[in-house]
Amino acid sequence: MKKSLAHTVWECKYHIVWVPKNRRKIIYGKLRKEIGAILRRLCQYKGVDVIEGNACIDHIHVCLSIPPKYSVSTMVGYLKGKSTMIIFERYSRLRRNFKGNSFWARGYYVNTVGLDEAKIRKYIKNQQTNESVMDEYDSNTDKDPFKGASIEKEDTDK
């Protein structure tokens, strides 16, 4: 859906991912819902549409429609900075776990969304499912990753 400003017609969508400092697995339960509400409200203040979003245990995925009057880095900085202040204000117990009053890590990932919007929206929606499958895959420790064979089987062959 194309939108317009005074002299501009635009359609700028971005897939953005960022993580808490030290990739702590802190985004869960009540805090997860709270972070989602905070980010939606901050986006609303700036006229940014949240197309899709998901707060995972240790990272945030969002698909945003950002007006061209804002750069992506400006919006990400705004969202991360303001949300940190609100989170620390509401959950002061978290402040001692994060050095330097920063809740989020410094960097972020961004990708433009072109014709693959449906694919990216599906990816963000299914992020929780994808992570649980990867956790199951990673928990299989009885195989040697270099040979693909079971470690126990290899020991009995010798």
Phi, psi and omega per residue, in radians:
M1 nan 2.079 3.138
K2 -1.380 2.488 3.125
K3 -2.112 2.997 3.141
S4 -2.477 2.589 2.966
L5 -1.866 -2.905 -3.092
A6 -0.968 -0.817 -3.079
H7 -2.251 0.406 -3.041
T8 -2.452 2.389 2.951
V9 -1.927 2.272 -2.993
W10 -2.527 2.756 3.013
E11 -2.628 1.550 -3.074
C12 -2.055 1.918 -3.117
K13 -2.131 2.456 -3.082
Y14 -2.372 2.436 2.992
H15 -1.690 2.073 -3.057
I16 -2.184 2.401 3.114
V17 -2.301 2.353 3.010
W18 -2.526 2.843 -3.001
V19 -2.201 2.739 3.008
P20 -1.198 2.782 3.128
K21 -0.973 2.388 -3.105
N22 1.017 0.365 3.130
R23 0.843 0.699 3.127
R24 -1.135 2.464 3.123
K25 -1.516 1.270 -3.013
I26 -1.947 -0.266 -3.074
I27 -1.506 1.634 3.118
Y28 -2.671 2.846 3.071
G29 0.964 -2.259 -3.076
K30 -1.088 -0.696 -3.128
L31 -1.108 -0.622 3.132
R32 -1.084 -0.818 3.122
K33 -1.156 -0.685 -3.141
E34 -1.105 -0.779 3.135
I35 -1.092 -0.721 3.099
G36 -1.049 -0.772 3.134
A37 -1.154 -0.714 3.134
I38 -1.081 -0.840 -3.111
L39 -1.122 -0.699 3.111
R40 -1.100 -0.742 -3.133
R41 -1.157 -0.743 3.116
L42 -1.096 -0.709 3.101
C43 -1.120 -0.701 3.138
Q44 -1.076 -0.697 3.119
Y45 -1.019 -0.639 -3.082
K46 -1.644 -0.019 -3.125
G47 1.345 0.458 3.117
V48 -1.731 2.294 3.122
D49 -1.588 2.313 3.028
V50 -1.588 1.872 -3.117
I51 -1.350 -0.762 3.126
E52 -2.676 2.621 3.112
G53 -2.749 2.636 3.099
N54 -2.664 2.204 3.068
A55 -1.731 1.856 3.109
C56 -1.530 3.099 -3.081
I57 -1.042 -0.706 -3.051
D58 -2.244 0.336 3.033
H59 -2.899 2.891 -3.137
I60 -2.055 2.308 3.014
H61 -1.997 2.253 3.033
V62 -2.451 2.582 2.987
C63 -2.036 1.978 -3.035
L64 -2.036 2.556 2.989
S65 -1.835 1.781 -3.019
I66 -1.799 2.209 3.093
P67 -1.067 2.592 -3.098
P68 -1.163 -0.195 3.092
K69 -1.272 -0.245 3.070
Y70 -1.983 2.417 3.009
S71 -1.423 2.777 3.129
V72 -1.081 -0.768 -3.118
S73 -1.109 -0.615 3.090
T74 -1.119 -0.783 -3.122
M75 -1.176 -0.750 3.139
V76 -1.128 -0.742 3.094
G77 -1.062 -0.741 3.101
Y78 -1.086 -0.858 -3.111
L79 -1.109 -0.782 -3.125
K80 -1.201 -0.741 -3.103
G81 -1.176 -0.890 -3.123
K82 -1.174 -0.691 3.135
S83 -1.144 -0.622 3.081
T84 -1.062 -0.806 -3.134
M85 -1.082 -0.741 -3.131
I86 -1.185 -0.757 -3.135
I87 -1.087 -0.810 -3.132
F88 -1.182 -0.530 3.096
E89 -1.195 -0.736 -3.110
R90 -1.416 -0.600 -3.099
Y91 -2.132 1.266 -3.064
S92 -1.100 -0.372 3.118
R93 -1.144 -0.425 -3.132
L94 -1.299 -0.453 -3.042
R95 -1.004 -0.672 -3.098
R96 -1.214 -0.340 3.125
N97 -1.490 -0.162 -3.088
F98 -2.172 2.026 -3.124
K99 -1.236 2.461 3.022
G100 1.297 0.354 3.107
N101 0.979 0.563 3.066
S102 -2.102 2.172 -3.120
F103 -1.520 -0.625 -3.074
W104 -1.732 2.630 3.035
A105 -1.201 2.875 -3.017
R106 -1.196 -0.696 -3.004
G107 -1.600 -3.136 3.055
Y108 -2.797 2.866 3.081
Y109 -1.929 2.384 3.078
V110 -2.405 2.496 3.112
N111 -2.502 2.434 3.093
T112 -1.323 2.541 3.125
V113 -1.853 1.990 3.112
G114 -1.818 -2.025 -3.117
L115 -1.361 -0.130 -3.106
D116 -1.636 0.427 -3.073
E117 -1.009 -0.780 -3.118
A118 -1.084 -0.703 3.130
K119 -1.126 -0.747 -3.129
I120 -1.205 -0.708 3.097
R121 -1.070 -0.724 3.111
K122 -1.129 -0.714 3.119
Y123 -1.063 -0.790 -3.138
I124 -1.152 -0.747 3.122
K125 -1.059 -0.696 -3.054
N126 -1.635 0.253 -3.088
Q127 -1.056 -0.714 -3.141
Q128 -1.080 -0.763 3.132
T129 -1.111 -0.770 3.133
N130 -1.059 -0.700 -3.135
E131 -1.171 -0.700 -3.122
S132 -1.170 -0.594 3.081
V133 -1.163 -0.752 3.120
M134 -1.133 -0.638 3.099
D135 -1.104 -0.696 3.102
E136 -1.127 -0.719 -3.138
Y137 -1.133 -0.750 -3.121
D138 -1.214 -0.422 -3.080
S139 -1.381 -0.123 3.126
N140 -1.431 1.633 -3.022
T141 -1.748 0.009 -3.099
D142 -1.499 0.085 3.111
K143 -1.910 2.509 3.057
D144 -1.434 2.062 -3.052
P145 -1.153 -0.309 -3.102
F146 -1.573 -0.434 -3.092
K147 -1.975 -0.337 -3.137
G148 1.355 0.033 -3.134
A149 -1.811 2.818 3.113
S150 -1.230 2.429 -3.140
I151 -1.152 -0.690 -3.139
E152 -1.096 -0.744 -3.124
K153 -1.105 -0.713 -3.126
E154 -1.125 -0.695 -3.133
D155 -1.159 -0.587 -3.120
T156 -1.345 -0.362 3.137
D157 -1.256 -0.440 -3.053
K158 -1.441 nan nan
